[in-house]
Amino acid sequence: MPRFVVLRHDLPPESGRGLHWDLMLEAADVLQTWALAEEPSADAGCLAERLPDHRRAYLDYEGEVSGGRGTVTRWDAGDYLPLPAEGESIVVELHGRRLRGTARLERPAADGQRWRFSFVEGAAASGRSGGVSGSDCLESRGTV
């Protein structure tokens, strides 16, 4: 099953962009990435911005980001199951330490990189139990 990670991304004040959470979904050899405006929480939504794909190294990384782009700290990690979706949306069943349920990313047709993230706790369709395995929680520190 593909993996996901949510990283708390603290940026320096001069960056012009505040604290956000990076949701990263493993897709082949890259991580599809969205910057969430707020900490993910059950039954609440927030704005999300589609970012360029990131390297898979971020699945297991915490620490400084190169180029003075702040630091990232793992907020959650696990695996996910893609679910059927309609139109401009992505729906996944998350099996993380904190996020266990259904996440939806929806993009209004004319809104480019702007998306809406929502999460419903425990709304899993597959009935799969359990969370992340030990290998999903490997920590590495350094600079990416």
C-alpha positions in Angstrom: 0.0 0.0 0.0 1.3 3.5 -0.7 2.5 5.7 2.2 1.6 9.2 3.3 3.1 11.7 5.6 1.9 15.0 7.1 4.8 17.4 8.0 4.5 20.5 10.1 6.5 23.0 8.1 7.8 26.0 10.1 9.2 28.7 7.9 11.4 31.7 8.7 9.4 34.9 9.2 11.0 36.5 6.0 9.6 33.7 3.8 6.2 35.5 3.5 4.4 32.2 4.2 3.4 31.1 7.6 3.3 27.8 9.4 1.5 25.1 7.4 1.2 21.3 7.2 2.4 19.5 4.1 0.3 16.5 3.1 2.3 14.1 0.9 0.9 11.1 -0.9 3.2 8.5 -2.4 2.5 8.1 -6.1 5.1 5.9 -7.9 8.5 7.6 -7.5 7.2 11.0 -6.2 5.1 12.5 -3.4 2.1 14.5 -4.5 2.1 17.4 -2.1 -0.4 19.9 -0.8 0.2 22.7 1.8 -2.6 22.7 4.2 -3.4 26.1 5.8 -4.4 24.5 9.1 -3.5 21.4 11.2 -5.7 18.5 9.9 -8.5 17.7 12.3 -11.6 15.5 12.2 -14.8 16.9 10.7 -13.1 20.2 9.7 -11.8 21.5 6.4 -9.2 24.0 5.3 -7.7 25.5 2.3 -4.9 23.6 0.5 -2.5 24.6 -2.1 -1.1 22.1 -4.6 2.7 22.2 -4.6 5.2 20.6 -7.0 5.8 17.0 -6.4 8.4 16.3 -3.7 11.1 13.6 -3.3 10.2 10.4 -1.6 12.9 11.1 1.0 10.3 13.3 2.9 8.4 10.1 3.9 11.1 9.5 6.5 12.6 12.9 7.0 12.6 15.5 9.8 14.9 18.5 10.1 16.0 21.5 8.2 15.0 22.1 4.6 17.7 23.3 2.3 17.8 26.9 1.0 16.7 28.4 4.3 13.2 27.1 3.9 12.6 26.3 7.5 12.2 23.0 9.3 9.8 20.0 9.0 8.6 17.8 11.8 6.6 14.6 11.2 3.0 15.2 12.5 1.6 11.9 11.1 2.5 9.0 8.9 1.1 5.8 7.7 -0.3 4.2 4.6 -3.4 5.0 2.5 -5.8 3.4 0.1 -7.1 5.4 -2.9 -10.9 5.5 -3.1 -13.2 6.2 -6.1 -13.7 9.9 -6.6 -15.6 12.1 -9.1 -14.6 15.2 -11.0 -11.7 17.3 -9.6 -11.2 15.4 -6.4 -8.9 12.9 -4.7 -10.3 10.7 -1.9 -8.1 8.5 0.2 -8.5 6.3 3.3 -5.7 7.2 5.7 -4.2 4.7 8.2 -2.0 6.9 10.3 -1.2 7.4 14.0 -3.4 10.5 14.2 -5.4 10.5 11.0 -7.6 7.4 10.6 -10.4 7.9 8.2 -11.3 9.5 4.9 -9.5 12.5 3.5 -10.8 14.4 0.5 -9.0 17.0 -1.6 -11.3 18.9 -3.9 -10.3 21.4 -6.6 -12.9 23.9 -7.9 -12.7 23.7 -11.7 -11.3 27.1 -12.3 -9.1 27.5 -9.3 -5.7 26.2 -10.5 -3.6 25.3 -7.5 -6.2 26.0 -4.8 -7.9 23.0 -3.3 -10.0 22.3 -0.3 -9.0 19.6 2.2 -11.5 17.8 4.5 -11.1 14.8 6.8 -13.8 12.6 8.4 -12.5 10.4 11.2 -13.3 6.7 11.1 -15.2 7.0 7.8 -13.0 4.2 6.3 -14.6 2.2 3.5 -12.3 -0.8 3.6 -12.7 -1.8 7.2 -9.0 -2.3 7.5 -7.7 -2.0 11.0 -4.3 -1.2 12.4 -2.0 1.7 11.8 1.5 2.3 10.6 4.1 -0.4 10.9 7.5 0.2 12.5 9.1 0.7 9.1 6.7 3.5 8.4 7.9 5.4 11.4 11.6 5.5 10.7 13.1 8.8 11.6 16.0 10.4 9.9 17.5 13.8 10.6 19.6 16.1 8.5 19.0 18.4 5.6 17.0 17.7 2.4 
